[in-house]
Amino acid sequence: MIRVTVPATSANMGSGFDTIGIALSLSNEVLIDENDHLDISCKTGHNIHADTRNLIFRCARRVYDEVGKLLHGLTIVESCNIPMTRGLGSSSACTVAGVMGANALLKNPLNKQDVIDLCAVIEGHPDNSTPAILGGFVAALLEDGKVWQVRVPIAKRLQFCVFVPDFELKTEKARAALPSLISHKDAVFNLARAALLAGSLVSGDLHNIGVATEDRLHQPYRFGFIPQGEEIMQAARQLGALGVYLSGAGPSIIAIVNDTTFGDRASIHFAQHFPSWKVLTLECDEVGAVVEII
């Protein structure tokens, strides 16, 4: 049996739409093994597909198809710790677990770059799946089925305070709200900030983070689906966050902080003013997905 542990991820980080992502210290665990039939269960009691619609199974089957192997069935046992449909990479974690688990069962016919490429092709963009595999802070692009990526460690003192609401927002709905065309001015606005964000996180020059996480490409169009979203952003800034952004397609919101008291202060404030939002204090996961034979 194979165990795959995959971290949560936060894509975009404000200005880096579909390009920038980071792995976070919260993970799903999947046990996977070959079987003569399909047997899917969840240890954490979440409502998952237990048939061929299951994303982990579909991604595992994709690997078998890619290498020309017949798949009769699988045993899949999921432990889902990453909040689902909250913009924290839960779908990507399933994609990565399915691909890496199946690859391990087949004695690794795909190398790491093959795995990165296939996961991004399945997802349609690399900003969640690539940091989930590699860990750390990643800038990546997908072109003609290949991912070009760079993975770099970030300033060690940073934490990521995640505000998770009690409602979901499906990526398809959030993506459908985006305009088909943008202005040259807005493109430059984001390009400049994405470059500044990458340099600031890596160098530790943190005074830039507030402006570097600003965005005009996706966040303004998505806040209409997120009740209290802009109030949460403002509250996080008032509590002392370096920068605040919508995680992935949302609805979770993340504050980048370098103050170890921020999480506790935010928990007290949110319990009083935003009781439907949960506060998680996480760090950057520098390891990425781990595959073990058990």
Buried (B, 14 or more C-beta within 10 A) or exposed (E): BBBBBBBBBBBBBBBBBBBBBBBBBBBBBBBBBBEEEBEBEBEEEEEBEBEEEBBBBBBBBBBBEBEEEEBEBBBBBBBBBBBBBBBBBBBBBBBBBBBBBBBBBBEEEBEEEBBBBBBBBBBEBBBBBBBBBBBBBBBBBBEEEBBEBEBEEBBEEBBBBBBBBEEEBEBEBBBEBBEEEBEEEBEEBBEBBBBBBBEBBBEEEBEBBBBBBBBBBBBBBBBEBBEBBEEBBEBBBEBBBBBBBBBBBBBBBBBBBBBEEBBEBBBEBBEEEBEEBBBBBBBBBBBBBBBEEE
